[in-house]
Amino acid sequence: MPGIDDGARSLDIAIEMAQQAVDCGVSHMVCTPHIHKGYFDNSPSTIKPVFDEFVKAVKAAAIPLTLSYAAEVRVNELIPVWLKQGELPFIGELSDKKILLLEMPHSHVPQGLETLVKWLLRNNVQPLIAHPERNRELLAEPTKFSWLQRQGCLFQVTAGALTGRFGDNVAQFALSLMQRKAFHVVASDTHDLVRRPNDMRDAFDVVAAFDRVFAQDVFINKPGEIIGKALRQGV
């Protein structure tokens, strides 16, 4: 979505990214701009108008891509307040819980995360942790990933991590998670056309070479289950 975070700089680039996604085999995209207090102060009220214009532009360009939106929400102390105020956009639902795409800092696992995760789960919100394979503390201490699993988190791995776009260490960690079938969704996390393009087709091939059934699950079945309502509505 153009102009509201570090993603597409313009609507024209966003349209090209939509076409790139289709060329990579994507049929539905969940737009997840950042909500990061003090950096990207987005909310449903800032995201929805941009999303609506983007949908119109994609349709006008006759790009065969359906769309929905949520956000990638940086861990912070206001999340419980935002939930109570109805200010958190969710990706979809799974097992009667709303799915929140939750982002940790790249540098570390923040203090208080366990308390937040438990609070969210008690309030029928399922945290889906974005790009755990790129968190430097998890890279240094992989056992902490198992700790996050025990807290009840689900995990979304970035396609480019599986293809080597983020370097050997990240790729090795992502592939080790694949070997354990420890993540639930693969997403593009695309930000632009060149530096952070859509790697979904190549990533699918990597996972399918390991286990085609698992690839079908994390690229198609589980994401489709989460966003089922949006797909049925044909946004």
N, C-alpha and C positions, 0 to 999 in steps of 0.2 A: 504494500500500500504506500502510495507516494507521499513524501514530505512530512511524515509525522515521527520518524525515528531515524535510525541509521540504515534503513532499507533504501528502496527506490527513491532517487532524487526528484523524479518527475513522473507524471502520468504516462508519458511516452515510454520511459524505461519500464514502468510497471507493466504496460501492455506487452512489451517485448519479453519480459519475464514470464508473463502468463503463457505466451506462445512457446517459450523455451520449456516450460513445465509440460505442456501438451506433447512437445517433441520428445520428452523424456518418459512418456507413457502415463502421465498424471491425468486423471479425469476429474478429481475434486481437490481443491486447495482450501485449507483453513488459513486465513491470514491472521498472523499473530504478532502484531506490533508490540513493542516493549511498553510495559508500565514499570517505570523505574524512577522512584521518587527523587526529585532534584535533577534528573537527567532527561527523562522522557515522561513528563507528567500527563500521560494519557489517561483516559477514562472512556466508558461507553459513549459519553456525549461528544468526545472528540474523535473517536474511532468511527462511529456509525456514519456520519456524513461523508467521510472520505471513502469508506467502504461502498456506500451507495453509488457514488460517482464512479468508482472503479468497476463495479458490476455493470453499470450502463456502458462504460467504455469497452469492456470485454465483450459484451453482447453486440455492440455496434461494430466491433472488429470481427465478429463472427468466429470467435475463438471458442472451440468446444470444451469449455472448462466451467464447471459449477463451483460456486464459492460460498464460503461462510466465514465468520470472523470470531476471534476470541482475543487473547493477549498472552504474551509471555511475561509473567509477573515476577519481578525481582523480590526475593525474600525481604520482608521488612515488618516492622511492628504494627503497621496500619492495616495489614490484611484482614484481621478479624473485624475491624471497624468497617472496612470496605464491604466485607461480606454482609454484615448486618444492614448496611445502607443500600445494598443491591448494586454496588459499583464494581463488581468483579465479573468480567465476561468469561464464560466457560466454553470449552471446546465442544462438549457434549455430555453424555451420561454413560455410565457403565455400572451395572449391578446396583441400580437405584442411587448412585452417587454422582454428583456433578464433577466433571473433570476439569481441574485447574492446572494449567501449564505453569509450573513453578521453576524459576531460575535462581540458582545459587550464584554467588560471585565466582569468577573463574579461578580466583586465587585460593579459596579455602571453603570448607564447610562451616557455615556461620553458626555461632552460638545461638541457642534457642530454637534451632531447627526441629529438634525432637519434640519440643513442647508445641510448636506450631503445627507440625504434622498430626500429632495426636488430637489437637483441638479441631483441626479441619475434619479429620475422620469422624470425630464425635458429632460434627455438624453436617454430616452427609456430603462432604467434599473430599474427593480423591485426588491427592497430589500426584501429578505426572511430572517427574523431574526432567528438565530439558538438559541435553548434552552432558550427562555425568562424565562421559569419557574425556571431556576437555577440562575438568576441574583439577587443578594442580595438586591439591591435597589428596584427592582420590588416586591420581596417577602415582603419587609418592607412597601412598598407603592404601593399596587396593582392598585391604580387609574392611576399610570403612564403607566400601560399597555394600558389603554384606550387612553391615550395621544399618544402612539406609533401607535395605530390603526388609530387615526385621521390623523396622518402624512402620512398614506397610505402604511404602512408596511404590509407584510404578515408574517406568523409565522410558524416555524417548531419546534414541541415539540419532545423531546427525549422519545423513547419507555420506557426506564428504569425509567423515571420520573413517568410514569403512573403506573408502577408496584411496586413502592416503593424503588427502588434500591438506590435513592439519599436521602432517609430519609422522615419523615412524612411531614415536612413543604413543601418540593418541591412537594411531591405527592399531598398534599391538594391543592396547587396552580394549578398544572397541571390538576387535576380533576375539579377544579372550572372553568378553561378555557374550559374543555371538556363540562361541563354543559352549558356553554354559546356558545358552538360551535365556539370558538374564535380562533382556529388555523386551518391551511390549510393543513399541511403535518405532518405525524409522520415518524421519521427516527430512525435508530438504534443508530447512533453515537457510533458504536462499535469501541473499541480501542485495545481489546485483547480478549482472550478466557475465562478469569475467572473474572477479576475485572470489566471489561467493555464489557461483552459479548453481543451477539445479543438477544434482548428481544422482537423481533417483534411479534412473535406468541402470547406470553402472553399479550402484550400490545393490540394487536388486540382483544383478548378475552375481555379485560377490556372495551374497547370502544364499542365493539359490544353488550355487556350486557347493555350498556346505550342506544345505538341507532345503529342498524346494518347498516342502510343507511349511517349515518355519518361515521361509521367505513370504509365502502366501499369507501367513498369519500376521506378520508384523508390518507388511506393506499394504495389505488389502483387508483381511478379515477383521482384525482388531480395530484399525482405524475406521472401517465401515460401521462396526458395531458402535463405536463411540459417537460418531457423527450421523448416526442413522436418521434422526429426525430431520437434520438439515438436508440430507440426500433426498429423503422422501418429499420434502417441500420444494426441492429443485431450485435452491437459491441462485 
